[in-house]
Structure formats: structure tokens, C-alpha cells
């Protein structure tokens, strides 16, 4: 990737992040917080997103390891639901 292209993409990402931040600030100071719709973070490298993914993955692993000890249909359903969410986000 050329340097100019990398800089242009980085600038576009910064602009998008700034726009999301402005919406968040508007929501924080708005009298009617229902007027503003916040977008989901689309930055794949977002530290919060990576932490959430790692935590969900660890939760699924613990549920899988303990499924024989705690034979619970609710825990199994929760594990499957978490696995689907992780698969969709990958």
C-alpha cells in the first residue's frame, strides 16, 4: 500500500471517528436523547471491540469446559448464542 493511500484511509477513519464522537457529545447534552441515533463502532482494531471479543470467547470456553458439571439447558443455550454472535462478528 502506498503511503498516500495509507494516509488518506487513516484520515477518513479519523473523520468517521470524529463524527461519531460529535454525535455522542450531542446525545450527552441533548434534552431529548431519543433524537440521536448512535452508530456501532465499525473499527475492527478498536481496543474495546477486541476486549469484548476476547471476553466473550473466554466465556464460551468456560461454559464449554463446565457443561458436563452443570448440565443446564439455559447455559447451553447461552453458550450457543454467544458462539453465534462471535461467528457473525468474525
PyMOL Python script that loads the backbone (N, CA, C, O; Angstrom):
from pymol import cmd

cmd.read_pdbstr("""\
ATOM      1  N   UNK A   1       0.851  -1.176   0.000  1.00  0.00           N
ATOM      2  CA  UNK A   1       0.000   0.000   0.000  1.00  0.00           C
ATOM      3  C   UNK A   1       0.897   1.239   0.000  1.00  0.00           C
ATOM      4  O   UNK A   1       1.879   1.317   0.737  1.00  0.00           O
ATOM      5  N   UNK A   2       0.547   2.163  -0.811  1.00  0.00           N
ATOM      6  CA  UNK A   2       1.332   3.389  -0.907  1.00  0.00           C
ATOM      7  C   UNK A   2       1.081   4.285   0.294  1.00  0.00           C
ATOM      8  O   UNK A   2       0.022   4.237   0.920  1.00  0.00           O
ATOM      9  N   UNK A   3       2.070   5.095   0.597  1.00  0.00           N
ATOM     10  CA  UNK A   3       1.989   5.991   1.738  1.00  0.00           C
ATOM     11  C   UNK A   3       0.798   6.946   1.623  1.00  0.00           C
ATOM     12  O   UNK A   3       0.086   7.175   2.600  1.00  0.00           O
ATOM     13  N   UNK A   4       0.587   7.498   0.434  1.00  0.00           N
ATOM     14  CA  UNK A   4      -0.519   8.444   0.245  1.00  0.00           C
ATOM     15  C   UNK A   4      -1.868   7.776   0.513  1.00  0.00           C
ATOM     16  O   UNK A   4      -2.756   8.370   1.123  1.00  0.00           O
ATOM     17  N   UNK A   5      -2.007   6.537   0.050  1.00  0.00           N
ATOM     18  CA  UNK A   5      -3.259   5.815   0.253  1.00  0.00           C
ATOM     19  C   UNK A   5      -3.467   5.513   1.736  1.00  0.00           C
ATOM     20  O   UNK A   5      -4.581   5.632   2.245  1.00  0.00           O
ATOM     21  N   UNK A   6      -2.416   5.130   2.416  1.00  0.00           N
ATOM     22  CA  UNK A   6      -2.497   4.839   3.848  1.00  0.00           C
ATOM     23  C   UNK A   6      -2.899   6.085   4.620  1.00  0.00           C
ATOM     24  O   UNK A   6      -3.738   6.021   5.518  1.00  0.00           O
ATOM     25  N   UNK A   7      -2.308   7.203   4.276  1.00  0.00           N
ATOM     26  CA  UNK A   7      -2.640   8.465   4.948  1.00  0.00           C
ATOM     27  C   UNK A   7      -4.087   8.850   4.675  1.00  0.00           C
ATOM     28  O   UNK A   7      -4.793   9.278   5.589  1.00  0.00           O
ATOM     29  N   UNK A   8      -4.538   8.705   3.438  1.00  0.00           N
ATOM     30  CA  UNK A   8      -5.919   9.038   3.080  1.00  0.00           C
ATOM     31  C   UNK A   8      -6.911   8.162   3.842  1.00  0.00           C
ATOM     32  O   UNK A   8      -7.926   8.657   4.332  1.00  0.00           O
ATOM     33  N   UNK A   9      -6.621   6.865   3.945  1.00  0.00           N
ATOM     34  CA  UNK A   9      -7.510   5.961   4.676  1.00  0.00           C
ATOM     35  C   UNK A   9      -7.517   6.294   6.161  1.00  0.00           C
ATOM     36  O   UNK A   9      -8.567   6.258   6.803  1.00  0.00           O
ATOM     37  N   UNK A  10      -6.359   6.615   6.704  1.00  0.00           N
ATOM     38  CA  UNK A  10      -6.278   6.984   8.111  1.00  0.00           C
ATOM     39  C   UNK A  10      -7.064   8.267   8.384  1.00  0.00           C
ATOM     40  O   UNK A  10      -7.765   8.370   9.391  1.00  0.00           O
ATOM     41  N   UNK A  11      -6.943   9.239   7.484  1.00  0.00           N
ATOM     42  CA  UNK A  11      -7.686  10.491   7.635  1.00  0.00           C
ATOM     43  C   UNK A  11      -9.191  10.242   7.574  1.00  0.00           C
ATOM     44  O   UNK A  11      -9.951  10.855   8.325  1.00  0.00           O
ATOM     45  N   UNK A  12      -9.626   9.348   6.687  1.00  0.00           N
ATOM     46  CA  UNK A  12     -11.055   9.032   6.583  1.00  0.00           C
ATOM     47  C   UNK A  12     -11.553   8.372   7.869  1.00  0.00           C
ATOM     48  O   UNK A  12     -12.642   8.683   8.352  1.00  0.00           O
ATOM     49  N   UNK A  13     -10.750   7.458   8.418  1.00  0.00           N
ATOM     50  CA  UNK A  13     -11.124   6.803   9.678  1.00  0.00           C
ATOM     51  C   UNK A  13     -11.208   7.811  10.809  1.00  0.00           C
ATOM     52  O   UNK A  13     -12.118   7.744  11.635  1.00  0.00           O
ATOM     53  N   UNK A  14     -10.264   8.748  10.854  1.00  0.00           N
ATOM     54  CA  UNK A  14     -10.298   9.793  11.882  1.00  0.00           C
ATOM     55  C   UNK A  14     -11.532  10.668  11.739  1.00  0.00           C
ATOM     56  O   UNK A  14     -12.145  11.055  12.734  1.00  0.00           O
ATOM     57  N   UNK A  15     -11.894  10.979  10.506  1.00  0.00           N
ATOM     58  CA  UNK A  15     -13.079  11.800  10.278  1.00  0.00           C
ATOM     59  C   UNK A  15     -14.334  11.071  10.746  1.00  0.00           C
ATOM     60  O   UNK A  15     -15.197  11.674  11.383  1.00  0.00           O
ATOM     61  N   UNK A  16     -14.443   9.786  10.436  1.00  0.00           N
ATOM     62  CA  UNK A  16     -15.589   9.000  10.885  1.00  0.00           C
ATOM     63  C   UNK A  16     -15.644   8.923  12.403  1.00  0.00           C
ATOM     64  O   UNK A  16     -16.715   9.049  12.996  1.00  0.00           O
ATOM     65  N   UNK A  17     -14.496   8.718  13.029  1.00  0.00           N
ATOM     66  CA  UNK A  17     -14.448   8.655  14.490  1.00  0.00           C
ATOM     67  C   UNK A  17     -14.851   9.989  15.108  1.00  0.00           C
ATOM     68  O   UNK A  17     -15.547  10.027  16.122  1.00  0.00           O
ATOM     69  N   UNK A  18     -14.409  11.081  14.489  1.00  0.00           N
ATOM     70  CA  UNK A  18     -14.767  12.407  14.976  1.00  0.00           C
ATOM     71  C   UNK A  18     -16.271  12.643  14.850  1.00  0.00           C
ATOM     72  O   UNK A  18     -16.890  13.202  15.756  1.00  0.00           O
ATOM     73  N   UNK A  19     -16.854  12.223  13.743  1.00  0.00           N
ATOM     74  CA  UNK A  19     -18.297  12.378  13.555  1.00  0.00           C
ATOM     75  C   UNK A  19     -19.076  11.560  14.588  1.00  0.00           C
ATOM     76  O   UNK A  19     -20.074  12.038  15.127  1.00  0.00           O
ATOM     77  N   UNK A  20     -18.628  10.327  14.870  1.00  0.00           N
ATOM     78  CA  UNK A  20     -19.292   9.510  15.899  1.00  0.00           C
ATOM     79  C   UNK A  20     -19.160  10.166  17.269  1.00  0.00           C
ATOM     80  O   UNK A  20     -20.098  10.153  18.065  1.00  0.00           O
ATOM     81  N   UNK A  21     -17.986  10.742  17.537  1.00  0.00           N
ATOM     82  CA  UNK A  21     -17.757  11.410  18.812  1.00  0.00           C
ATOM     83  C   UNK A  21     -18.666  12.633  18.955  1.00  0.00           C
ATOM     84  O   UNK A  21     -19.210  12.885  20.030  1.00  0.00           O
ATOM     85  N   UNK A  22     -18.826  13.382  17.877  1.00  0.00           N
ATOM     86  CA  UNK A  22     -19.716  14.540  17.909  1.00  0.00           C
ATOM     87  C   UNK A  22     -21.161  14.118  18.183  1.00  0.00           C
ATOM     88  O   UNK A  22     -21.872  14.787  18.934  1.00  0.00           O
ATOM     89  N   UNK A  23     -21.594  13.012  17.577  1.00  0.00           N
ATOM     90  CA  UNK A  23     -22.943  12.513  17.844  1.00  0.00           C
ATOM     91  C   UNK A  23     -23.095  12.127  19.309  1.00  0.00           C
ATOM     92  O   UNK A  23     -24.129  12.389  19.924  1.00  0.00           O
ATOM     93  N   UNK A  24     -22.064  11.505  19.860  1.00  0.00           N
ATOM     94  CA  UNK A  24     -22.093  11.123  21.263  1.00  0.00           C
ATOM     95  C   UNK A  24     -22.189  12.355  22.155  1.00  0.00           C
ATOM     96  O   UNK A  24     -22.966  12.374  23.110  1.00  0.00           O
ATOM     97  N   UNK A  25     -21.402  13.381  21.846  1.00  0.00           N
ATOM     98  CA  UNK A  25     -21.471  14.621  22.613  1.00  0.00           C
ATOM     99  C   UNK A  25     -22.841  15.273  22.489  1.00  0.00           C
ATOM    100  O   UNK A  25     -23.384  15.766  23.477  1.00  0.00           O
ATOM    101  N   UNK A  26     -23.406  15.281  21.277  1.00  0.00           N
ATOM    102  CA  UNK A  26     -24.747  15.824  21.084  1.00  0.00           C
ATOM    103  C   UNK A  26     -25.767  15.075  21.933  1.00  0.00           C
ATOM    104  O   UNK A  26     -26.649  15.685  22.537  1.00  0.00           O
ATOM    105  N   UNK A  27     -25.644  13.764  21.976  1.00  0.00           N
ATOM    106  CA  UNK A  27     -26.568  12.953  22.773  1.00  0.00           C
ATOM    107  C   UNK A  27     -26.416  13.263  24.249  1.00  0.00           C
ATOM    108  O   UNK A  27     -27.402  13.278  24.985  1.00  0.00           O
ATOM    109  N   UNK A  28     -25.194  13.511  24.688  1.00  0.00           N
ATOM    110  CA  UNK A  28     -24.940  13.769  26.105  1.00  0.00           C
ATOM    111  C   UNK A  28     -25.535  15.097  26.559  1.00  0.00           C
ATOM    112  O   UNK A  28     -25.983  15.217  27.699  1.00  0.00           O
ATOM    113  N   UNK A  29     -25.544  16.086  25.683  1.00  0.00           N
ATOM    114  CA  UNK A  29     -26.036  17.408  26.073  1.00  0.00           C
ATOM    115  C   UNK A  29     -27.459  17.674  25.599  1.00  0.00           C
ATOM    116  O   UNK A  29     -28.053  18.687  25.967  1.00  0.00           O
ATOM    117  N   UNK A  30     -28.006  16.788  24.796  1.00  0.00           N
ATOM    118  CA  UNK A  30     -29.341  16.979  24.245  1.00  0.00           C
ATOM    119  C   UNK A  30     -30.399  16.802  25.328  1.00  0.00           C
ATOM    120  O   UNK A  30     -30.277  15.940  26.198  1.00  0.00           O
ATOM    121  N   UNK A  31     -31.432  17.627  25.261  1.00  0.00           N
ATOM    122  CA  UNK A  31     -32.554  17.489  26.186  1.00  0.00           C
ATOM    123  C   UNK A  31     -33.358  16.238  25.868  1.00  0.00           C
ATOM    124  O   UNK A  31     -33.821  15.550  26.778  1.00  0.00           O
ATOM    125  N   UNK A  32     -33.526  15.938  24.583  1.00  0.00           N
ATOM    126  CA  UNK A  32     -34.285  14.775  24.134  1.00  0.00           C
ATOM    127  C   UNK A  32     -33.308  13.770  23.535  1.00  0.00           C
ATOM    128  O   UNK A  32     -33.029  13.806  22.337  1.00  0.00           O
ATOM    129  N   UNK A  33     -32.798  12.889  24.359  1.00  0.00           N
ATOM    130  CA  UNK A  33     -31.763  11.957  23.920  1.00  0.00           C
ATOM    131  C   UNK A  33     -32.275  10.923  22.927  1.00  0.00           C
ATOM    132  O   UNK A  33     -31.467  10.195  22.350  1.00  0.00           O
ATOM    133  N   UNK A  34     -33.573  10.830  22.706  1.00  0.00           N
ATOM    134  CA  UNK A  34     -34.127   9.893  21.758  1.00  0.00           C
ATOM    135  C   UNK A  34     -33.981  10.337  20.312  1.00  0.00           C
ATOM    136  O   UNK A  34     -34.212   9.548  19.397  1.00  0.00           O
ATOM    137  N   UNK A  35     -33.599  11.594  20.095  1.00  0.00           N
ATOM    138  CA  UNK A  35     -33.478  12.128  18.741  1.00  0.00           C
ATOM    139  C   UNK A  35     -32.219  11.665  18.019  1.00  0.00           C
ATOM    140  O   UNK A  35     -32.170  11.695  16.789  1.00  0.00           O
ATOM    141  N   UNK A  36     -31.211  11.239  18.754  1.00  0.00           N
ATOM    142  CA  UNK A  36     -29.916  10.953  18.150  1.00  0.00           C
ATOM    143  C   UNK A  36     -29.671   9.452  18.155  1.00  0.00           C
ATOM    144  O   UNK A  36     -29.777   8.795  19.190  1.00  0.00           O
ATOM    145  N   UNK A  37     -29.342   8.920  16.981  1.00  0.00           N
ATOM    146  CA  UNK A  37     -29.029   7.501  16.843  1.00  0.00           C
ATOM    147  C   UNK A  37     -27.524   7.353  16.733  1.00  0.00           C
ATOM    148  O   UNK A  37     -26.892   7.943  15.857  1.00  0.00           O
ATOM    149  N   UNK A  38     -26.952   6.551  17.637  1.00  0.00           N
ATOM    150  CA  UNK A  38     -25.513   6.334  17.613  1.00  0.00           C
ATOM    151  C   UNK A  38     -25.202   5.100  16.786  1.00  0.00           C
ATOM    152  O   UNK A  38     -25.923   4.105  16.851  1.00  0.00           O
ATOM    153  N   UNK A  39     -24.136   5.165  16.014  1.00  0.00           N
ATOM    154  CA  UNK A  39     -23.731   4.043  15.182  1.00  0.00           C
ATOM    155  C   UNK A  39     -22.855   3.086  15.976  1.00  0.00           C
ATOM    156  O   UNK A  39     -22.201   3.470  16.946  1.00  0.00           O
ATOM    157  N   UNK A  40     -22.857   1.851  15.548  1.00  0.00           N
ATOM    158  CA  UNK A  40     -21.996   0.853  16.150  1.00  0.00           C
ATOM    159  C   UNK A  40     -20.572   1.080  15.656  1.00  0.00           C
ATOM    160  O   UNK A  40     -20.358   1.447  14.500  1.00  0.00           O
ATOM    161  N   UNK A  41     -19.614   0.864  16.526  1.00  0.00           N
ATOM    162  CA  UNK A  41     -18.214   1.028  16.138  1.00  0.00           C
ATOM    163  C   UNK A  41     -17.876   0.032  15.036  1.00  0.00           C
ATOM    164  O   UNK A  41     -18.091  -1.171  15.188  1.00  0.00           O
ATOM    165  N   UNK A  42     -17.348   0.537  13.936  1.00  0.00           N
ATOM    166  CA  UNK A  42     -17.005  -0.334  12.815  1.00  0.00           C
ATOM    167  C   UNK A  42     -15.502  -0.539  12.696  1.00  0.00           C
ATOM    168  O   UNK A  42     -15.033  -1.216  11.781  1.00  0.00           O
ATOM    169  N   UNK A  43     -14.762   0.037  13.605  1.00  0.00           N
ATOM    170  CA  UNK A  43     -13.317  -0.092  13.581  1.00  0.00           C
ATOM    171  C   UNK A  43     -12.927  -1.475  14.100  1.00  0.00           C
ATOM    172  O   UNK A  43     -13.098  -1.769  15.283  1.00  0.00           O
ATOM    173  N   UNK A  44     -12.409  -2.314  13.220  1.00  0.00           N
ATOM    174  CA  UNK A  44     -12.043  -3.682  13.582  1.00  0.00           C
ATOM    175  C   UNK A  44     -10.925  -3.695  14.616  1.00  0.00           C
ATOM    176  O   UNK A  44     -10.843  -4.619  15.425  1.00  0.00           O
ATOM    177  N   UNK A  45     -10.076  -2.698  14.600  1.00  0.00           N
ATOM    178  CA  UNK A  45      -8.944  -2.651  15.519  1.00  0.00           C
ATOM    179  C   UNK A  45      -9.259  -1.924  16.822  1.00  0.00           C
ATOM    180  O   UNK A  45      -8.354  -1.669  17.616  1.00  0.00           O
ATOM    181  N   UNK A  46     -10.503  -1.591  17.052  1.00  0.00           N
ATOM    182  CA  UNK A  46     -10.916  -0.884  18.260  1.00  0.00           C
ATOM    183  C   UNK A  46     -10.552  -1.720  19.497  1.00  0.00           C
ATOM    184  O   UNK A  46     -10.939  -2.885  19.583  1.00  0.00           O
ATOM    185  N   UNK A  47      -9.817  -1.142  20.452  1.00  0.00           N
ATOM    186  CA  UNK A  47      -9.425  -1.905  21.643  1.00  0.00           C
ATOM    187  C   UNK A  47     -10.627  -2.426  22.436  1.00  0.00           C
ATOM    188  O   UNK A  47     -10.582  -3.534  22.971  1.00  0.00           O
ATOM    189  N   UNK A  48     -11.683  -1.646  22.515  1.00  0.00           N
ATOM    190  CA  UNK A  48     -12.875  -2.089  23.246  1.00  0.00           C
ATOM    191  C   UNK A  48     -13.510  -3.289  22.556  1.00  0.00           C
ATOM    192  O   UNK A  48     -13.949  -4.235  23.210  1.00  0.00           O
ATOM    193  N   UNK A  49     -13.551  -3.240  21.248  1.00  0.00           N
ATOM    194  CA  UNK A  49     -14.146  -4.339  20.483  1.00  0.00           C
ATOM    195  C   UNK A  49     -13.323  -5.613  20.641  1.00  0.00           C
ATOM    196  O   UNK A  49     -13.875  -6.703  20.790  1.00  0.00           O
ATOM    197  N   UNK A  50     -11.989  -5.468  20.609  1.00  0.00           N
ATOM    198  CA  UNK A  50     -11.125  -6.642  20.785  1.00  0.00           C
ATOM    199  C   UNK A  50     -11.265  -7.216  22.190  1.00  0.00           C
ATOM    200  O   UNK A  50     -11.278  -8.434  22.365  1.00  0.00           O
ATOM    201  N   UNK A  51     -11.369  -6.346  23.191  1.00  0.00           N
ATOM    202  CA  UNK A  51     -11.543  -6.805  24.572  1.00  0.00           C
ATOM    203  C   UNK A  51     -12.874  -7.536  24.720  1.00  0.00           C
ATOM    204  O   UNK A  51     -12.936  -8.593  25.346  1.00  0.00           O
ATOM    205  N   UNK A  52     -13.928  -6.984  24.152  1.00  0.00           N
ATOM    206  CA  UNK A  52     -15.237  -7.621  24.210  1.00  0.00           C
ATOM    207  C   UNK A  52     -15.199  -8.993  23.536  1.00  0.00           C
ATOM    208  O   UNK A  52     -15.735  -9.964  24.071  1.00  0.00           O
ATOM    209  N   UNK A  53     -14.572  -9.073  22.374  1.00  0.00           N
ATOM    210  CA  UNK A  53     -14.468 -10.345  21.650  1.00  0.00           C
ATOM    211  C   UNK A  53     -13.700 -11.366  22.486  1.00  0.00           C
ATOM    212  O   UNK A  53     -14.127 -12.516  22.599  1.00  0.00           O
ATOM    213  N   UNK A  54     -12.583 -10.965  23.068  1.00  0.00           N
ATOM    214  CA  UNK A  54     -11.772 -11.880  23.876  1.00  0.00           C
ATOM    215  C   UNK A  54     -12.546 -12.353  25.106  1.00  0.00           C
ATOM    216  O   UNK A  54     -12.462 -13.521  25.487  1.00  0.00           O
ATOM    217  N   UNK A  55     -13.292 -11.451  25.718  1.00  0.00           N
ATOM    218  CA  UNK A  55     -14.071 -11.803  26.904  1.00  0.00           C
ATOM    219  C   UNK A  55     -15.194 -12.770  26.549  1.00  0.00           C
ATOM    220  O   UNK A  55     -15.440 -13.733  27.276  1.00  0.00           O
ATOM    221  N   UNK A  56     -15.871 -12.519  25.440  1.00  0.00           N
ATOM    222  CA  UNK A  56     -16.928 -13.433  25.004  1.00  0.00           C
ATOM    223  C   UNK A  56     -16.362 -14.807  24.669  1.00  0.00           C
ATOM    224  O   UNK A  56     -16.962 -15.829  25.003  1.00  0.00           O
ATOM    225  N   UNK A  57     -15.214 -14.828  24.015  1.00  0.00           N
ATOM    226  CA  UNK A  57     -14.573 -16.090  23.668  1.00  0.00           C
ATOM    227  C   UNK A  57     -14.189 -16.867  24.932  1.00  0.00           C
ATOM    228  O   UNK A  57     -14.391 -18.080  25.002  1.00  0.00           O
ATOM    229  N   UNK A  58     -13.646 -16.181  25.911  1.00  0.00           N
ATOM    230  CA  UNK A  58     -13.293 -16.826  27.179  1.00  0.00           C
ATOM    231  C   UNK A  58     -14.543 -17.365  27.880  1.00  0.00           C
ATOM    232  O   UNK A  58     -14.516 -18.456  28.449  1.00  0.00           O
ATOM    233  N   UNK A  59     -15.623 -16.606  27.836  1.00  0.00           N
ATOM    234  CA  UNK A  59     -16.883 -17.040  28.450  1.00  0.00           C
ATOM    235  C   UNK A  59     -17.395 -18.315  27.793  1.00  0.00           C
ATOM    236  O   UNK A  59     -17.830 -19.242  28.477  1.00  0.00           O
ATOM    237  N   UNK A  60     -17.345 -18.361  26.473  1.00  0.00           N
ATOM    238  CA  UNK A  60     -17.778 -19.561  25.744  1.00  0.00           C
ATOM    239  C   UNK A  60     -16.906 -20.747  26.124  1.00  0.00           C
ATOM    240  O   UNK A  60     -17.418 -21.850  26.314  1.00  0.00           O
ATOM    241  N   UNK A  61     -15.609 -20.541  26.236  1.00  0.00           N
ATOM    242  CA  UNK A  61     -14.706 -21.627  26.592  1.00  0.00           C
ATOM    243  C   UNK A  61     -14.994 -22.162  27.990  1.00  0.00           C
ATOM    244  O   UNK A  61     -14.992 -23.375  28.203  1.00  0.00           O
ATOM    245  N   UNK A  62     -15.241 -21.271  28.939  1.00  0.00           N
ATOM    246  CA  UNK A  62     -15.554 -21.705  30.311  1.00  0.00           C
ATOM    247  C   UNK A  62     -16.880 -22.451  30.335  1.00  0.00           C
ATOM    248  O   UNK A  62     -17.003 -23.480  30.999  1.00  0.00           O
ATOM    249  N   UNK A  63     -17.868 -21.941  29.617  1.00  0.00           N
ATOM    250  CA  UNK A  63     -19.155 -22.636  29.551  1.00  0.00           C
ATOM    251  C   UNK A  63     -18.991 -24.021  28.937  1.00  0.00           C
ATOM    252  O   UNK A  63     -19.614 -24.984  29.384  1.00  0.00           O
ATOM    253  N   UNK A  64     -18.156 -24.114  27.919  1.00  0.00           N
ATOM    254  CA  UNK A  64     -17.926 -25.405  27.269  1.00  0.00           C
ATOM    255  C   UNK A  64     -17.215 -26.371  28.214  1.00  0.00           C
ATOM    256  O   UNK A  64     -17.561 -27.551  28.271  1.00  0.00           O
ATOM    257  N   UNK A  65     -16.226 -25.876  28.953  1.00  0.00           N
ATOM    258  CA  UNK A  65     -15.476 -26.726  29.882  1.00  0.00           C
ATOM    259  C   UNK A  65     -16.329 -27.211  31.049  1.00  0.00           C
ATOM    260  O   UNK A  65     -16.095 -28.298  31.577  1.00  0.00           O
ATOM    261  N   UNK A  66     -17.303 -26.425  31.449  1.00  0.00           N
ATOM    262  CA  UNK A  66     -18.116 -26.783  32.618  1.00  0.00           C
ATOM    263  C   UNK A  66     -19.470 -27.390  32.248  1.00  0.00           C
ATOM    264  O   UNK A  66     -20.297 -27.621  33.130  1.00  0.00           O
ATOM    265  N   UNK A  67     -19.708 -27.648  30.977  1.00  0.00           N
ATOM    266  CA  UNK A  67     -21.038 -28.117  30.559  1.00  0.00           C
ATOM    267  C   UNK A  67     -21.388 -29.486  31.132  1.00  0.00           C
ATOM    268  O   UNK A  67     -22.563 -29.774  31.358  1.00  0.00           O
ATOM    269  N   UNK A  68     -20.389 -30.334  31.370  1.00  0.00           N
ATOM    270  CA  UNK A  68     -20.663 -31.660  31.935  1.00  0.00           C
ATOM    271  C   UNK A  68     -20.969 -31.574  33.425  1.00  0.00           C
ATOM    272  O   UNK A  68     -21.766 -32.355  33.945  1.00  0.00           O
ATOM    273  N   UNK A  69     -20.340 -30.631  34.107  1.00  0.00           N
ATOM    274  CA  UNK A  69     -20.573 -30.456  35.539  1.00  0.00           C
ATOM    275  C   UNK A  69     -21.940 -29.836  35.803  1.00  0.00           C
ATOM    276  O   UNK A  69     -22.687 -30.288  36.671  1.00  0.00           O
ATOM    277  N   UNK A  70     -22.253 -28.794  35.037  1.00  0.00           N
ATOM    278  CA  UNK A  70     -23.524 -28.089  35.206  1.00  0.00           C
ATOM    279  C   UNK A  70     -24.397 -28.390  33.995  1.00  0.00           C
ATOM    280  O   UNK A  70     -24.386 -27.641  33.018  1.00  0.00           O
ATOM    281  N   UNK A  71     -25.130 -29.452  34.052  1.00  0.00           N
ATOM    282  CA  UNK A  71     -25.969 -29.846  32.916  1.00  0.00           C
ATOM    283  C   UNK A  71     -27.217 -28.964  32.885  1.00  0.00           C
ATOM    284  O   UNK A  71     -28.297 -29.346  33.336  1.00  0.00           O
ATOM    285  N   UNK A  72     -27.023 -27.794  32.345  1.00  0.00           N
ATOM    286  CA  UNK A  72     -28.090 -26.807  32.300  1.00  0.00           C
ATOM    287  C   UNK A  72     -28.405 -26.452  30.857  1.00  0.00           C
ATOM    288  O   UNK A  72     -27.522 -26.079  30.086  1.00  0.00           O
ATOM    289  N   UNK A  73     -29.670 -26.574  30.510  1.00  0.00           N
ATOM    290  CA  UNK A  73     -30.091 -26.216  29.158  1.00  0.00           C
ATOM    291  C   UNK A  73     -29.945 -24.717  28.932  1.00  0.00           C
ATOM    292  O   UNK A  73     -29.607 -24.281  27.832  1.00  0.00           O
ATOM    293  N   UNK A  74     -30.201 -23.925  29.978  1.00  0.00           N
ATOM    294  CA  UNK A  74     -30.069 -22.472  29.858  1.00  0.00           C
ATOM    295  C   UNK A  74     -28.628 -22.067  29.556  1.00  0.00           C
ATOM    296  O   UNK A  74     -28.388 -21.199  28.718  1.00  0.00           O
ATOM    297  N   UNK A  75     -27.671 -22.696  30.239  1.00  0.00           N
ATOM    298  CA  UNK A  75     -26.268 -22.383  29.980  1.00  0.00           C
ATOM    299  C   UNK A  75     -25.855 -22.834  28.581  1.00  0.00           C
ATOM    300  O   UNK A  75     -25.074 -22.156  27.914  1.00  0.00           O
ATOM    301  N   UNK A  76     -26.375 -23.969  28.140  1.00  0.00           N
ATOM    302  CA  UNK A  76     -26.072 -24.449  26.788  1.00  0.00           C
ATOM    303  C   UNK A  76     -26.617 -23.476  25.746  1.00  0.00           C
ATOM    304  O   UNK A  76     -25.931 -23.160  24.774  1.00  0.00           O
ATOM    305  N   UNK A  77     -27.840 -23.001  25.941  1.00  0.00           N
ATOM    306  CA  UNK A  77     -28.439 -22.043  25.012  1.00  0.00           C
ATOM    307  C   UNK A  77     -27.641 -20.739  24.990  1.00  0.00           C
ATOM    308  O   UNK A  77     -27.428 -20.146  23.933  1.00  0.00           O
ATOM    309  N   UNK A  78     -27.206 -20.305  26.171  1.00  0.00           N
ATOM    310  CA  UNK A  78     -26.402 -19.095  26.253  1.00  0.00           C
ATOM    311  C   UNK A  78     -25.077 -19.279  25.513  1.00  0.00           C
ATOM    312  O   UNK A  78     -24.633 -18.383  24.795  1.00  0.00           O
ATOM    313  N   UNK A  79     -24.457 -20.425  25.688  1.00  0.00           N
ATOM    314  CA  UNK A  79     -23.191 -20.717  25.005  1.00  0.00           C
ATOM    315  C   UNK A  79     -23.375 -20.686  23.494  1.00  0.00           C
ATOM    316  O   UNK A  79     -22.567 -20.095  22.777  1.00  0.00           O
ATOM    317  N   UNK A  80     -24.444 -21.325  23.011  1.00  0.00           N
ATOM    318  CA  UNK A  80     -24.699 -21.323  21.565  1.00  0.00           C
ATOM    319  C   UNK A  80     -24.974 -19.915  21.043  1.00  0.00           C
ATOM    320  O   UNK A  80     -24.534 -19.551  19.953  1.00  0.00           O
ATOM    321  N   UNK A  81     -25.698 -19.137  21.823  1.00  0.00           N
ATOM    322  CA  UNK A  81     -25.994 -17.765  21.416  1.00  0.00           C
ATOM    323  C   UNK A  81     -24.705 -16.938  21.326  1.00  0.00           C
ATOM    324  O   UNK A  81     -24.509 -16.190  20.368  1.00  0.00           O
ATOM    325  N   UNK A  82     -23.836 -17.077  22.321  1.00  0.00           N
ATOM    326  CA  UNK A  82     -22.564 -16.370  22.297  1.00  0.00           C
ATOM    327  C   UNK A  82     -21.705 -16.806  21.121  1.00  0.00           C
ATOM    328  O   UNK A  82     -21.054 -15.977  20.484  1.00  0.00           O
ATOM    329  N   UNK A  83     -21.701 -18.099  20.830  1.00  0.00           N
ATOM    330  CA  UNK A  83     -20.921 -18.612  19.699  1.00  0.00           C
ATOM    331  C   UNK A  83     -21.436 -18.054  18.385  1.00  0.00           C
ATOM    332  O   UNK A  83     -20.643 -17.745  17.495  1.00  0.00           O
ATOM    333  N   UNK A  84     -22.767 -17.918  18.243  1.00  0.00           N
ATOM    334  CA  UNK A  84     -23.335 -17.332  17.024  1.00  0.00           C
ATOM    335  C   UNK A  84     -22.920 -15.878  16.872  1.00  0.00           C
ATOM    336  O   UNK A  84     -22.563 -15.435  15.780  1.00  0.00           O
ATOM    337  N   UNK A  85     -22.970 -15.136  17.976  1.00  0.00           N
ATOM    338  CA  UNK A  85     -22.577 -13.729  17.926  1.00  0.00           C
ATOM    339  C   UNK A  85     -21.115 -13.590  17.538  1.00  0.00           C
ATOM    340  O   UNK A  85     -20.760 -12.738  16.723  1.00  0.00           O
ATOM    341  N   UNK A  86     -20.272 -14.425  18.120  1.00  0.00           N
ATOM    342  CA  UNK A  86     -18.840 -14.390  17.773  1.00  0.00           C
ATOM    343  C   UNK A  86     -18.610 -14.751  16.312  1.00  0.00           C
ATOM    344  O   UNK A  86     -17.778 -14.140  15.642  1.00  0.00           O
ATOM    345  N   UNK A  87     -19.337 -15.731  15.823  1.00  0.00           N
ATOM    346  CA  UNK A  87     -19.183 -16.142  14.416  1.00  0.00           C
ATOM    347  C   UNK A  87     -19.639 -15.027  13.472  1.00  0.00           C
ATOM    348  O   UNK A  87     -19.021 -14.803  12.431  1.00  0.00           O
ATOM    349  N   UNK A  88     -20.708 -14.336  13.829  1.00  0.00           N
ATOM    350  CA  UNK A  88     -21.220 -13.253  12.989  1.00  0.00           C
ATOM    351  C   UNK A  88     -20.254 -12.069  12.950  1.00  0.00           C
ATOM    352  O   UNK A  88     -20.163 -11.380  11.935  1.00  0.00           O
ATOM    353  N   UNK A  89     -19.537 -11.830  14.041  1.00  0.00           N
ATOM    354  CA  UNK A  89     -18.636 -10.693  14.128  1.00  0.00           C
ATOM    355  C   UNK A  89     -17.249 -10.983  13.574  1.00  0.00           C
ATOM    356  O   UNK A  89     -16.437 -10.069  13.426  1.00  0.00           O
ATOM    357  N   UNK A  90     -16.970 -12.237  13.269  1.00  0.00           N
ATOM    358  CA  UNK A  90     -15.628 -12.601  12.785  1.00  0.00           C
ATOM    359  C   UNK A  90     -15.427 -12.203  11.345  1.00  0.00           C
ATOM    360  O   UNK A  90     -14.357 -12.435  10.783  1.00  0.00           O
TER     361      UNK A  90
END
""", "prot")
cmd.dss("prot")
cmd.show_as("cartoon", "prot")
cmd.util.cbc("prot")
cmd.orient("prot")
